[in-house]
Amino acid sequence: MIVDIIHPGRATVPKSELQEVLGSMHKADSKLTILFGFKTKFGGGKSTGFCLIYDNEESMMKFEPKHRLVRLGLFEKKETSRKAIKEARRQMIVDIIHPGRATVPKSELQEVLGSMHKADSKLTILFGFKTKFGGGKSTGFCLIYDNEESMMKFEPKHRLVRLGLFEKKETSRKAIKEAKNKGLKIRGTGASIAKHKAKRAAQSE
């Protein structure tokens, strides 16, 4: 059914409160009352949304989409992977559903994905995660290496530094530029050859 909620003086009405009210109105269990798609009218005071009241838990588990069951705490969140490619490592895009949490720590994800793919969590590399607008879902990349040797070979140094497997060299930009300019200078026999070439080029012109 479509439900119109009039709530003057209140920004919104919590779904838990609505479940209790609608459950008692229709003589149903509030746990079997599903609310979604609520939008508040411009200016406030009235919200409209959808309500589903199931006869039993079995039918609710059968017909309700998983993302709504996750919100109700009736279905466990799943870390799914897509576009998996294997060649000395497995690489994939990972979708993380985490309602009620801002983000999920990478250390926790490493453990979960490592156990899912029967791999060592230390060889699981996670990066480029972005949380969707509104929260509840994050998407990023995952690489699972076959062994430490291939990880050290293919992983960029900045990611190895984050994992504590490579030591970062502390150098200033000034020192890098000075080293570059020093390398451009010609010394020894190379200097006389360069002068000779420059002289010949000038003569030919």
PESUL-V862180 format. One record per pair of residues at least 12 apart in sequence whose ideal C-beta (glycine too) atoms are under 10 Angstrom apart, sorted by sequence separation. I is the first residue (numbers start at 0). GAP is how many residues later the second one is. D is the distance in whole Angstrom. If there is no record, write none. Layout:
i & gap & d
I & GAP & D
I & GAP & D
//
This chain:
i & gap & d
4 & 12 & 10
17 & 12 & 9
18 & 12 & 8
20 & 12 & 9
36 & 12 & 5
37 & 12 & 8
51 & 12 & 8
59 & 12 & 9
65 & 12 & 8
79 & 12 & 9
80 & 12 & 7
81 & 12 & 8
95 & 12 & 10
108 & 12 & 9
109 & 12 & 8
111 & 12 & 9
127 & 12 & 5
128 & 12 & 8
142 & 12 & 8
150 & 12 & 9
156 & 12 & 9
4 & 13 & 7
16 & 13 & 10
18 & 13 & 9
19 & 13 & 8
21 & 13 & 8
35 & 13 & 7
36 & 13 & 5
37 & 13 & 10
60 & 13 & 7
79 & 13 & 9
80 & 13 & 5
81 & 13 & 7
95 & 13 & 7
107 & 13 & 10
109 & 13 & 9
110 & 13 & 8
112 & 13 & 8
126 & 13 & 7
127 & 13 & 5
128 & 13 & 10
151 & 13 & 7
15 & 14 & 8
18 & 14 & 5
34 & 14 & 6
35 & 14 & 6
36 & 14 & 10
59 & 14 & 8
60 & 14 & 8
79 & 14 & 7
80 & 14 & 8
106 & 14 & 8
109 & 14 & 5
125 & 14 & 6
126 & 14 & 6
127 & 14 & 10
150 & 14 & 8
151 & 14 & 8
2 & 15 & 8
17 & 15 & 8
18 & 15 & 8
34 & 15 & 7
35 & 15 & 8
78 & 15 & 6
79 & 15 & 5
93 & 15 & 8
108 & 15 & 8
109 & 15 & 8
125 & 15 & 7
126 & 15 & 8
4 & 16 & 9
18 & 16 & 6
33 & 16 & 8
34 & 16 & 6
35 & 16 & 8
51 & 16 & 9
78 & 16 & 7
79 & 16 & 8
95 & 16 & 9
109 & 16 & 6
124 & 16 & 8
125 & 16 & 6
126 & 16 & 8
142 & 16 & 9
4 & 17 & 10
17 & 17 & 6
33 & 17 & 7
34 & 17 & 8
56 & 17 & 8
77 & 17 & 9
78 & 17 & 6
79 & 17 & 8
95 & 17 & 10
108 & 17 & 6
124 & 17 & 7
125 & 17 & 8
147 & 17 & 8
2 & 18 & 10
14 & 18 & 9
32 & 18 & 7
33 & 18 & 4
77 & 18 & 9
78 & 18 & 8
93 & 18 & 10
105 & 18 & 9
123 & 18 & 7
124 & 18 & 4
125 & 18 & 10
2 & 19 & 7
14 & 19 & 9
15 & 19 & 9
32 & 19 & 7
33 & 19 & 8
76 & 19 & 8
77 & 19 & 7
78 & 19 & 10
93 & 19 & 7
105 & 19 & 9
106 & 19 & 9
123 & 19 & 7
124 & 19 & 8
14 & 20 & 5
17 & 20 & 9
31 & 20 & 9
32 & 20 & 5
33 & 20 & 7
76 & 20 & 5
105 & 20 & 5
108 & 20 & 9
122 & 20 & 9
123 & 20 & 5
124 & 20 & 7
0 & 21 & 9
14 & 21 & 9
31 & 21 & 6
32 & 21 & 8
75 & 21 & 10
76 & 21 & 6
91 & 21 & 9
105 & 21 & 9
122 & 21 & 6
123 & 21 & 8
12 & 22 & 10
31 & 22 & 4
74 & 22 & 10
76 & 22 & 7
93 & 22 & 10
103 & 22 & 10
122 & 22 & 4
14 & 23 & 8
29 & 23 & 10
30 & 23 & 9
31 & 23 & 7
76 & 23 & 10
89 & 23 & 10
105 & 23 & 8
120 & 23 & 9
121 & 23 & 9
122 & 23 & 8
28 & 24 & 9
31 & 24 & 7
76 & 24 & 9
119 & 24 & 9
122 & 24 & 7
0 & 25 & 9
12 & 25 & 9
25 & 25 & 9
27 & 25 & 5
28 & 25 & 9
31 & 25 & 7
78 & 25 & 9
91 & 25 & 9
103 & 25 & 9
116 & 25 & 9
118 & 25 & 5
119 & 25 & 9
122 & 25 & 7
11 & 26 & 8
26 & 26 & 10
27 & 26 & 8
28 & 26 & 10
30 & 26 & 8
33 & 26 & 7
70 & 26 & 10
72 & 26 & 9
102 & 26 & 8
117 & 26 & 10
118 & 26 & 8
119 & 26 & 10
121 & 26 & 8
124 & 26 & 7
12 & 27 & 10
25 & 27 & 6
27 & 27 & 8
28 & 27 & 9
31 & 27 & 9
32 & 27 & 10
69 & 27 & 6
71 & 27 & 9
72 & 27 & 9
76 & 27 & 9
89 & 27 & 7
103 & 27 & 10
116 & 27 & 6
118 & 27 & 8
119 & 27 & 9
122 & 27 & 9
123 & 27 & 10
11 & 28 & 6
22 & 28 & 10
24 & 28 & 10
28 & 28 & 9
31 & 28 & 6
35 & 28 & 10
69 & 28 & 9
70 & 28 & 5
102 & 28 & 6
113 & 28 & 10
115 & 28 & 10
119 & 28 & 9
122 & 28 & 6
126 & 28 & 10
10 & 29 & 8
17 & 29 & 9
21 & 29 & 6
30 & 29 & 9
33 & 29 & 10
35 & 29 & 9
69 & 29 & 6
70 & 29 & 8
89 & 29 & 8
101 & 29 & 8
108 & 29 & 9
112 & 29 & 6
121 & 29 & 9
124 & 29 & 10
126 & 29 & 10
4 & 30 & 10
9 & 30 & 10
22 & 30 & 8
33 & 30 & 6
66 & 30 & 7
69 & 30 & 10
78 & 30 & 7
88 & 30 & 10
95 & 30 & 10
113 & 30 & 7
124 & 30 & 6
17 & 31 & 9
21 & 31 & 7
28 & 31 & 10
33 & 31 & 10
35 & 31 & 10
65 & 31 & 9
67 & 31 & 10
108 & 31 & 9
112 & 31 & 7
119 & 31 & 10
124 & 31 & 10
126 & 31 & 10
2 & 32 & 8
11 & 32 & 9
18 & 32 & 9
35 & 32 & 6
66 & 32 & 8
80 & 32 & 8
93 & 32 & 8
102 & 32 & 9
109 & 32 & 9
126 & 32 & 6
4 & 33 & 8
6 & 33 & 9
10 & 33 & 7
17 & 33 & 8
34 & 33 & 9
78 & 33 & 5
83 & 33 & 9
89 & 33 & 10
95 & 33 & 8
97 & 33 & 9
101 & 33 & 7
108 & 33 & 8
125 & 33 & 10
2 & 34 & 10
9 & 34 & 8
10 & 34 & 10
12 & 34 & 7
14 & 34 & 9
18 & 34 & 10
33 & 34 & 6
77 & 34 & 10
78 & 34 & 6
88 & 34 & 8
89 & 34 & 9
90 & 34 & 9
93 & 34 & 10
100 & 34 & 8
101 & 34 & 10
103 & 34 & 7
105 & 34 & 9
109 & 34 & 10
124 & 34 & 6
1 & 35 & 9
2 & 35 & 8
4 & 35 & 9
5 & 35 & 10
8 & 35 & 9
9 & 35 & 8
11 & 35 & 6
33 & 35 & 9
35 & 35 & 9
76 & 35 & 10
80 & 35 & 8
92 & 35 & 9
93 & 35 & 8
95 & 35 & 9
96 & 35 & 10
99 & 35 & 9
100 & 35 & 8
102 & 35 & 6
124 & 35 & 9
126 & 35 & 9
7 & 36 & 8
8 & 36 & 8
10 & 36 & 10
79 & 36 & 9
80 & 36 & 8
88 & 36 & 8
98 & 36 & 8
99 & 36 & 8
101 & 36 & 10
3 & 37 & 9
6 & 37 & 8
7 & 37 & 5
9 & 37 & 10
33 & 37 & 9
78 & 37 & 7
94 & 37 & 10
97 & 37 & 8
98 & 37 & 5
100 & 37 & 10
124 & 37 & 9
6 & 38 & 6
7 & 38 & 8
33 & 38 & 8
77 & 38 & 9
97 & 38 & 6
98 & 38 & 8
124 & 38 & 8
5 & 39 & 7
6 & 39 & 7
96 & 39 & 7
97 & 39 & 7
4 & 40 & 10
5 & 40 & 5
6 & 40 & 7
95 & 40 & 10
96 & 40 & 5
97 & 40 & 7
4 & 41 & 7
5 & 41 & 8
30 & 41 & 8
95 & 41 & 7
96 & 41 & 8
121 & 41 & 8
3 & 42 & 7
4 & 42 & 5
94 & 42 & 7
95 & 42 & 5
3 & 43 & 8
4 & 43 & 7
30 & 43 & 9
94 & 43 & 8
95 & 43 & 7
121 & 43 & 9
2 & 44 & 8
3 & 44 & 5
4 & 44 & 8
93 & 44 & 8
94 & 44 & 5
95 & 44 & 8
2 & 45 & 7
3 & 45 & 9
93 & 45 & 7
94 & 45 & 9
1 & 46 & 7
2 & 46 & 6
92 & 46 & 7
93 & 46 & 6
1 & 47 & 8
2 & 47 & 7
92 & 47 & 8
93 & 47 & 7
0 & 48 & 10
1 & 48 & 6
2 & 48 & 5
91 & 48 & 10
92 & 48 & 6
93 & 48 & 5
0 & 49 & 7
1 & 49 & 8
91 & 49 & 7
92 & 49 & 8
0 & 50 & 5
90 & 50 & 7
91 & 50 & 5
0 & 51 & 8
90 & 51 & 7
91 & 51 & 8
0 & 52 & 8
89 & 52 & 8
90 & 52 & 5
91 & 52 & 8
18 & 53 & 10
88 & 53 & 10
89 & 53 & 7
90 & 53 & 8
88 & 54 & 5
89 & 54 & 4
90 & 54 & 10
88 & 55 & 6
89 & 55 & 8
14 & 56 & 9
88 & 56 & 5
89 & 56 & 8
105 & 56 & 9
14 & 57 & 10
81 & 57 & 10
87 & 57 & 7
88 & 57 & 7
105 & 57 & 10
82 & 58 & 10
83 & 58 & 9
84 & 58 & 10
85 & 58 & 9
87 & 58 & 6
88 & 58 & 10
76 & 59 & 10
86 & 59 & 10
87 & 59 & 9
76 & 60 & 10
83 & 60 & 9
85 & 60 & 9
80 & 61 & 7
87 & 61 & 9
88 & 61 & 6
87 & 62 & 4
88 & 62 & 8
78 & 63 & 9
80 & 63 & 9
86 & 63 & 10
87 & 63 & 9
88 & 64 & 10
70 & 65 & 8
87 & 65 & 8
88 & 65 & 7
69 & 66 & 9
87 & 66 & 7
88 & 66 & 9
86 & 67 & 10
66 & 69 & 8
66 & 70 & 9
//
